[in-house]
């Protein structure tokens, strides 16, 4: 029998509006399946949102009337595509709205301040390809005041599996700013799904070879992990606490696969002083996990 533990009052987290940012790609469609599962569970409104840059040919048209007609036709086509998405069979029982905005994907956040969750797919580009092409998903979760669910290319596309969360891994660096911000969300989702909650901290050190030394090195992080779950709301399942050793993203992904995690929850830092690029080289753990995880990743950005 599971022993009840205590978490913070946010365990009653409710989602009334879920926004899905789509570029009409396969990854975006997979993200929409996950968003639908969350919306159905919480009886939430689902908003399909798309941002666009007007085609250059419309602006370059020799006559203003022609330019306006071209722009309206372009925008109308995008609106029709969004409306077509809402007619999918697996969305028929949900209340869906659409949002179309001129600009970059991150500009949509200005119109989605009333959302409780943002869902976005990512192609999983890493390394130099990621640096060159950029990552819309990373820009969103490092800019959004709202938690962001990232769905990468390795997530199962099967709807039944998408809706099933039996284990939630919450990885934390135990820092003052970011260390505990994601824990209440992880605990809430685990509680609502009667899922196992695993709190994980990774010691970025591969040079502790023996089990005794690792046990000693784990003592202080384990104590701090256990201190992240105070509160007055009963948690359905006994949480687990793990300390890993190695490169943080690699250990998080390994633990997620080993425990067949249905969701990974992370705290995320804002873009660095020189913009998103500086954060990519300074702290790439969150994006690396989101791009390579075998399940969705929920990121909660620092205040």
C-alpha positions as a LaTeX table, in Angstrom:
\begin{tabular}{lrrr}
\hline
Residue & $x$ (\AA) & $y$ (\AA) & $z$ (\AA) \\
\hline
Unk1 & 0.00 & 0.00 & 0.00 \\
Unk2 & 1.33 & 3.43 & $-0.94$ \\
Unk3 & 2.17 & 5.76 & 1.93 \\
Unk4 & 0.69 & 9.25 & 1.61 \\
Unk5 & 3.19 & 12.09 & 1.44 \\
Unk6 & 2.68 & 15.84 & 1.42 \\
Unk7 & 3.16 & 18.32 & $-1.40$ \\
Unk8 & 2.39 & 22.00 & $-1.95$ \\
Unk9 & $-1.19$ & 23.23 & $-2.54$ \\
Unk10 & $-0.64$ & 23.54 & $-6.30$ \\
Unk11 & $-1.42$ & 19.82 & $-6.49$ \\
Unk12 & $-4.93$ & 20.96 & $-7.43$ \\
Unk13 & $-3.58$ & 22.53 & $-10.64$ \\
Unk14 & $-6.33$ & 23.09 & $-13.20$ \\
Unk15 & $-5.96$ & 23.67 & $-16.93$ \\
Unk16 & $-8.79$ & 25.69 & $-18.43$ \\
Unk17 & $-7.14$ & 26.73 & $-21.69$ \\
Unk18 & $-4.40$ & 24.89 & $-23.57$ \\
Unk19 & $-2.72$ & 26.51 & $-26.57$ \\
Unk20 & $-0.96$ & 24.50 & $-29.27$ \\
Unk21 & 1.52 & 26.31 & $-31.48$ \\
Unk22 & 1.49 & 24.68 & $-34.90$ \\
Unk23 & 3.48 & 25.06 & $-38.10$ \\
Unk24 & 1.40 & 22.26 & $-39.72$ \\
Unk25 & 4.35 & 19.84 & $-39.56$ \\
Unk26 & 4.24 & 16.20 & $-38.49$ \\
Unk27 & 5.85 & 17.12 & $-35.16$ \\
Unk28 & 3.19 & 19.75 & $-34.59$ \\
Unk29 & 0.46 & 17.19 & $-35.28$ \\
Unk30 & 1.95 & 14.85 & $-32.69$ \\
Unk31 & 2.02 & 17.73 & $-30.20$ \\
Unk32 & $-1.65$ & 18.34 & $-30.93$ \\
Unk33 & $-2.46$ & 14.75 & $-29.94$ \\
Unk34 & $-0.80$ & 15.29 & $-26.56$ \\
Unk35 & $-2.56$ & 18.62 & $-26.09$ \\
Unk36 & $-5.89$ & 16.95 & $-26.84$ \\
Unk37 & $-5.20$ & 14.31 & $-24.17$ \\
Unk38 & $-4.51$ & 17.01 & $-21.58$ \\
Unk39 & $-7.54$ & 19.07 & $-22.70$ \\
Unk40 & $-9.83$ & 16.05 & $-22.45$ \\
Unk41 & $-8.57$ & 15.15 & $-18.99$ \\
Unk42 & $-9.05$ & 18.71 & $-17.68$ \\
Unk43 & $-12.11$ & 19.63 & $-19.79$ \\
Unk44 & $-10.09$ & 22.52 & $-21.15$ \\
Unk45 & $-10.55$ & 24.70 & $-24.23$ \\
Unk46 & $-7.99$ & 23.95 & $-26.94$ \\
Unk47 & $-6.61$ & 26.83 & $-29.02$ \\
Unk48 & $-4.67$ & 26.11 & $-32.21$ \\
Unk49 & $-2.30$ & 29.01 & $-32.87$ \\
Unk50 & $-0.11$ & 29.85 & $-35.85$ \\
Unk51 & 2.15 & 32.81 & $-36.61$ \\
Unk52 & 3.12 & 33.76 & $-40.15$ \\
Unk53 & 5.35 & 36.16 & $-42.05$ \\
Unk54 & 3.55 & 37.73 & $-45.05$ \\
Unk55 & 4.96 & 36.55 & $-48.39$ \\
Unk56 & 7.34 & 38.98 & $-50.05$ \\
Unk57 & 5.42 & 38.79 & $-53.31$ \\
Unk58 & 2.39 & 40.39 & $-51.68$ \\
Unk59 & 4.41 & 43.36 & $-50.46$ \\
Unk60 & 6.15 & 43.72 & $-53.82$ \\
Unk61 & 2.98 & 43.76 & $-55.91$ \\
Unk62 & 2.90 & 46.84 & $-58.19$ \\
Unk63 & $-0.68$ & 47.73 & $-57.26$ \\
Unk64 & $-1.93$ & 48.14 & $-53.70$ \\
Unk65 & $-5.17$ & 46.33 & $-54.48$ \\
Unk66 & $-3.28$ & 43.32 & $-55.81$ \\
Unk67 & $-1.07$ & 43.30 & $-52.74$ \\
Unk68 & $-4.11$ & 43.37 & $-50.46$ \\
Unk69 & $-5.83$ & 40.57 & $-52.37$ \\
Unk70 & $-2.71$ & 38.41 & $-52.28$ \\
Unk71 & $-2.32$ & 38.98 & $-48.55$ \\
Unk72 & $-5.97$ & 38.20 & $-47.81$ \\
Unk73 & $-5.79$ & 35.02 & $-49.90$ \\
Unk74 & $-2.64$ & 33.94 & $-48.07$ \\
Unk75 & $-4.13$ & 34.63 & $-44.65$ \\
Unk76 & $-7.41$ & 32.98 & $-45.60$ \\
Unk77 & $-5.59$ & 29.84 & $-46.64$ \\
Unk78 & $-3.83$ & 29.63 & $-43.29$ \\
Unk79 & $-7.09$ & 30.18 & $-41.43$ \\
Unk80 & $-8.71$ & 27.36 & $-43.41$ \\
Unk81 & $-5.84$ & 25.04 & $-42.52$ \\
Unk82 & $-6.27$ & 25.81 & $-38.83$ \\
Unk83 & $-10.01$ & 25.23 & $-39.03$ \\
Unk84 & $-9.42$ & 21.92 & $-40.83$ \\
Unk85 & $-7.21$ & 20.82 & $-37.94$ \\
Unk86 & $-10.04$ & 21.41 & $-35.46$ \\
Unk87 & $-12.23$ & 19.00 & $-37.46$ \\
Unk88 & $-9.99$ & 16.01 & $-36.77$ \\
Unk89 & $-11.90$ & 13.04 & $-35.34$ \\
Unk90 & $-9.88$ & 12.99 & $-32.11$ \\
Unk91 & $-10.85$ & 16.63 & $-31.42$ \\
Unk92 & $-14.59$ & 16.30 & $-32.03$ \\
Unk93 & $-15.47$ & 16.12 & $-28.31$ \\
Unk94 & $-13.35$ & 19.18 & $-27.44$ \\
Unk95 & $-14.10$ & 22.89 & $-27.67$ \\
Unk96 & $-11.53$ & 24.32 & $-30.10$ \\
Unk97 & $-10.68$ & 27.84 & $-31.17$ \\
Unk98 & $-8.04$ & 29.20 & $-33.53$ \\
Unk99 & $-5.56$ & 32.07 & $-33.37$ \\
Unk100 & $-3.73$ & 33.47 & $-36.37$ \\
Unk101 & $-1.16$ & 36.24 & $-35.97$ \\
Unk102 & 1.33 & 38.01 & $-38.17$ \\
Unk103 & 4.85 & 37.71 & $-36.78$ \\
Unk104 & 7.15 & 35.11 & $-35.24$ \\
Unk105 & 5.96 & 32.15 & $-33.19$ \\
Unk106 & 7.13 & 33.81 & $-29.97$ \\
Unk107 & 4.83 & 36.77 & $-30.74$ \\
Unk108 & 1.86 & 34.46 & $-30.13$ \\
Unk109 & 2.68 & 34.54 & $-26.42$ \\
Unk110 & 1.35 & 38.11 & $-26.28$ \\
Unk111 & $-2.09$ & 36.81 & $-27.28$ \\
Unk112 & $-2.02$ & 33.74 & $-25.05$ \\
Unk113 & $-1.58$ & 35.25 & $-21.61$ \\
Unk114 & $-4.83$ & 33.61 & $-20.49$ \\
Unk115 & $-3.61$ & 30.11 & $-21.38$ \\
Unk116 & $-2.60$ & 27.68 & $-18.62$ \\
Unk117 & $-0.34$ & 25.55 & $-20.82$ \\
Unk118 & 1.51 & 26.03 & $-24.12$ \\
Unk119 & 2.19 & 22.93 & $-26.23$ \\
Unk120 & 4.77 & 22.95 & $-29.03$ \\
Unk121 & 6.51 & 20.31 & $-31.13$ \\
Unk122 & 10.23 & 20.29 & $-31.86$ \\
Unk123 & 12.16 & 18.63 & $-34.68$ \\
Unk124 & 14.95 & 17.67 & $-32.30$ \\
Unk125 & 17.80 & 19.49 & $-34.08$ \\
Unk126 & 20.93 & 19.58 & $-31.92$ \\
Unk127 & 24.53 & 20.79 & $-32.14$ \\
Unk128 & 25.56 & 23.05 & $-35.01$ \\
Unk129 & 22.31 & 22.44 & $-36.87$ \\
Unk130 & 20.38 & 23.73 & $-33.88$ \\
Unk131 & 22.65 & 26.76 & $-33.53$ \\
Unk132 & 22.31 & 27.61 & $-37.21$ \\
Unk133 & 18.58 & 27.03 & $-37.64$ \\
Unk134 & 17.46 & 28.04 & $-34.16$ \\
Unk135 & 14.79 & 26.31 & $-32.13$ \\
Unk136 & 11.28 & 27.70 & $-31.94$ \\
Unk137 & 10.48 & 25.37 & $-29.04$ \\
Unk138 & 13.44 & 26.62 & $-27.01$ \\
Unk139 & 12.63 & 30.24 & $-27.77$ \\
Unk140 & 9.10 & 29.61 & $-26.52$ \\
Unk141 & 9.95 & 27.86 & $-23.26$ \\
Unk142 & 12.67 & 30.37 & $-22.38$ \\
Unk143 & 10.30 & 33.29 & $-23.10$ \\
Unk144 & 6.95 & 32.06 & $-21.79$ \\
Unk145 & 5.61 & 32.90 & $-18.35$ \\
Unk146 & 3.30 & 29.91 & $-18.85$ \\
Unk147 & 4.54 & 26.30 & $-18.53$ \\
Unk148 & 5.43 & 24.79 & $-21.92$ \\
Unk149 & 4.98 & 21.16 & $-22.94$ \\
Unk150 & 7.52 & 20.23 & $-25.62$ \\
Unk151 & 6.85 & 17.17 & $-27.79$ \\
Unk152 & 9.96 & 15.89 & $-29.57$ \\
Unk153 & 10.42 & 13.46 & $-32.46$ \\
Unk154 & 11.06 & 10.48 & $-30.17$ \\
Unk155 & 7.73 & 10.75 & $-28.37$ \\
Unk156 & 5.20 & 8.02 & $-29.21$ \\
Unk157 & 2.61 & 9.19 & $-31.70$ \\
Unk158 & 0.06 & 6.63 & $-30.52$ \\
Unk159 & $-2.86$ & 8.51 & $-28.92$ \\
Unk160 & $-3.45$ & 5.88 & $-26.22$ \\
Unk161 & 0.18 & 6.03 & $-25.10$ \\
Unk162 & 0.11 & 9.82 & $-25.29$ \\
Unk163 & $-2.69$ & 9.91 & $-22.74$ \\
Unk164 & $-1.05$ & 7.42 & $-20.38$ \\
Unk165 & 1.32 & 8.82 & $-17.73$ \\
Unk166 & 2.41 & 6.25 & $-15.16$ \\
Unk167 & 5.74 & 7.83 & $-14.17$ \\
Unk168 & 6.72 & 11.50 & $-13.91$ \\
Unk169 & 10.40 & 12.43 & $-13.60$ \\
Unk170 & 11.17 & 15.87 & $-12.23$ \\
Unk171 & 14.84 & 16.77 & $-12.74$ \\
Unk172 & 16.23 & 19.62 & $-10.66$ \\
Unk173 & 19.62 & 21.28 & $-10.31$ \\
Unk174 & 18.74 & 22.32 & $-6.72$ \\
Unk175 & 19.71 & 25.91 & $-7.50$ \\
Unk176 & 18.11 & 28.80 & $-5.64$ \\
Unk177 & 16.40 & 30.25 & $-8.74$ \\
Unk178 & 15.36 & 27.22 & $-10.74$ \\
Unk179 & 15.78 & 24.22 & $-8.45$ \\
Unk180 & 12.25 & 23.89 & $-7.08$ \\
Unk181 & 9.99 & 25.78 & $-9.48$ \\
Unk182 & 8.97 & 22.70 & $-11.49$ \\
Unk183 & 8.32 & 20.40 & $-8.53$ \\
Unk184 & 4.72 & 21.48 & $-7.77$ \\
Unk185 & 3.72 & 20.94 & $-11.39$ \\
Unk186 & 5.34 & 17.51 & $-11.48$ \\
Unk187 & 3.66 & 16.54 & $-8.22$ \\
Unk188 & 0.29 & 17.79 & $-9.43$ \\
Unk189 & 0.39 & 15.82 & $-12.68$ \\
Unk190 & 1.65 & 12.70 & $-10.92$ \\
Unk191 & $-1.14$ & 12.99 & $-8.37$ \\
Unk192 & $-3.88$ & 13.49 & $-10.95$ \\
Unk193 & $-2.68$ & 10.46 & $-12.91$ \\
Unk194 & $-1.93$ & 8.26 & $-9.85$ \\
Unk195 & 1.57 & 8.14 & $-11.28$ \\
Unk196 & 4.94 & 7.53 & $-9.68$ \\
Unk197 & 6.84 & 10.75 & $-9.03$ \\
Unk198 & 10.64 & 10.57 & $-9.25$ \\
Unk199 & 12.71 & 13.55 & $-8.13$ \\
Unk200 & 16.12 & 13.45 & $-9.80$ \\
Unk201 & 19.30 & 15.44 & $-9.30$ \\
Unk202 & 22.42 & 14.89 & $-11.39$ \\
Unk203 & 25.89 & 15.49 & $-9.99$ \\
Unk204 & 27.94 & 16.58 & $-13.00$ \\
Unk205 & 30.89 & 14.39 & $-12.09$ \\
Unk206 & 31.88 & 11.11 & $-13.72$ \\
Unk207 & 34.99 & 10.67 & $-11.57$ \\
Unk208 & 33.36 & 9.04 & $-8.55$ \\
Unk209 & 33.82 & 5.38 & $-9.49$ \\
Unk210 & 33.01 & 3.44 & $-6.33$ \\
Unk211 & 29.59 & 2.85 & $-4.83$ \\
Unk212 & 30.68 & 3.92 & $-1.34$ \\
Unk213 & 31.98 & 7.26 & $-2.63$ \\
Unk214 & 28.81 & 7.79 & $-4.63$ \\
Unk215 & 26.70 & 7.00 & $-1.58$ \\
Unk216 & 28.58 & 9.61 & 0.42 \\
Unk217 & 28.34 & 12.16 & $-2.42$ \\
Unk218 & 24.59 & 11.49 & $-2.73$ \\
Unk219 & 23.74 & 12.14 & 0.92 \\
Unk220 & 23.45 & 15.92 & 0.80 \\
Unk221 & 21.58 & 16.11 & $-2.56$ \\
Unk222 & 19.16 & 13.42 & $-1.38$ \\
Unk223 & 18.36 & 15.40 & 1.74 \\
Unk224 & 17.74 & 18.51 & $-0.33$ \\
Unk225 & 15.54 & 16.58 & $-2.78$ \\
Unk226 & 13.39 & 15.31 & 0.07 \\
Unk227 & 12.99 & 18.88 & 1.29 \\
Unk228 & 11.34 & 19.92 & $-1.97$ \\
Unk229 & 8.03 & 18.30 & $-1.07$ \\
Unk230 & 6.57 & 20.15 & 1.90 \\
Unk231 & 2.89 & 21.16 & 1.99 \\
Unk232 & $-0.56$ & 20.10 & 3.06 \\
Unk233 & $-2.00$ & 18.13 & 0.14 \\
Unk234 & $-1.85$ & 14.33 & 0.13 \\
Unk235 & 0.24 & 12.78 & $-2.66$ \\
Unk236 & $-1.24$ & 9.50 & $-3.87$ \\
Unk237 & 1.99 & 7.53 & $-4.40$ \\
Unk238 & 5.22 & 7.48 & $-2.43$ \\
Unk239 & 7.80 & 9.57 & $-4.33$ \\
Unk240 & 11.25 & 8.31 & $-5.19$ \\
Unk241 & 14.47 & 10.30 & $-4.89$ \\
Unk242 & 17.44 & 9.64 & $-7.17$ \\
Unk243 & 20.91 & 11.14 & $-7.47$ \\
Unk244 & 22.78 & 10.41 & $-10.71$ \\
Unk245 & 26.35 & 11.07 & $-11.79$ \\
Unk246 & 27.49 & 12.26 & $-15.21$ \\
Unk247 & 26.32 & 14.70 & $-17.86$ \\
Unk248 & 22.90 & 16.01 & $-16.75$ \\
Unk249 & 20.99 & 15.60 & $-20.01$ \\
Unk250 & 22.38 & 12.11 & $-20.61$ \\
Unk251 & 21.48 & 10.94 & $-17.11$ \\
Unk252 & 17.98 & 12.44 & $-17.28$ \\
Unk253 & 17.30 & 10.72 & $-20.61$ \\
Unk254 & 18.73 & 7.43 & $-19.34$ \\
Unk255 & 16.52 & 7.52 & $-16.23$ \\
Unk256 & 13.48 & 8.44 & $-18.32$ \\
Unk257 & 14.02 & 5.41 & $-20.56$ \\
Unk258 & 14.80 & 3.09 & $-17.68$ \\
Unk259 & 11.65 & 4.05 & $-15.77$ \\
Unk260 & 9.45 & 4.31 & $-18.88$ \\
Unk261 & 8.58 & 7.90 & $-17.99$ \\
Unk262 & 5.43 & 9.40 & $-19.46$ \\
Unk263 & 6.54 & 12.94 & $-18.68$ \\
Unk264 & 9.74 & 14.80 & $-17.74$ \\
Unk265 & 9.42 & 18.09 & $-15.86$ \\
Unk266 & 12.24 & 20.65 & $-15.78$ \\
Unk267 & 12.91 & 24.18 & $-14.63$ \\
Unk268 & 14.21 & 26.44 & $-17.41$ \\
Unk269 & 16.28 & 29.60 & $-17.31$ \\
Unk270 & 15.51 & 32.72 & $-19.26$ \\
Unk271 & 17.53 & 33.57 & $-22.36$ \\
Unk272 & 21.03 & 34.75 & $-21.43$ \\
Unk273 & 22.33 & 38.33 & $-21.46$ \\
Unk274 & 23.26 & 37.96 & $-25.13$ \\
Unk275 & 19.98 & 36.36 & $-26.11$ \\
Unk276 & 19.00 & 32.76 & $-26.74$ \\
Unk277 & 22.31 & 31.84 & $-28.40$ \\
Unk278 & 24.28 & 32.51 & $-25.21$ \\
Unk279 & 21.97 & 30.24 & $-23.23$ \\
Unk280 & 22.44 & 27.44 & $-25.77$ \\
Unk281 & 26.13 & 27.21 & $-24.99$ \\
Unk282 & 25.85 & 28.09 & $-21.29$ \\
Unk283 & 22.96 & 25.80 & $-20.36$ \\
Unk284 & 21.79 & 23.43 & $-23.05$ \\
Unk285 & 20.39 & 20.74 & $-20.75$ \\
Unk286 & 16.73 & 21.71 & $-21.05$ \\
Unk287 & 16.73 & 21.79 & $-24.85$ \\
Unk288 & 18.81 & 18.63 & $-25.17$ \\
Unk289 & 16.34 & 16.76 & $-22.98$ \\
Unk290 & 13.34 & 18.19 & $-24.87$ \\
Unk291 & 14.86 & 17.28 & $-28.24$ \\
Unk292 & 15.80 & 13.71 & $-27.34$ \\
Unk293 & 13.33 & 12.58 & $-24.70$ \\
Unk294 & 11.18 & 9.48 & $-25.26$ \\
Unk295 & 8.23 & 11.38 & $-23.78$ \\
Unk296 & 6.94 & 14.97 & $-23.59$ \\
Unk297 & 8.90 & 17.49 & $-21.50$ \\
Unk298 & 7.20 & 20.14 & $-19.39$ \\
Unk299 & 9.37 & 23.19 & $-18.79$ \\
Unk300 & 8.61 & 25.83 & $-16.17$ \\
Unk301 & 10.65 & 28.99 & $-16.63$ \\
Unk302 & 12.28 & 30.87 & $-13.79$ \\
Unk303 & 10.37 & 34.05 & $-12.72$ \\
\hline
\end{tabular}
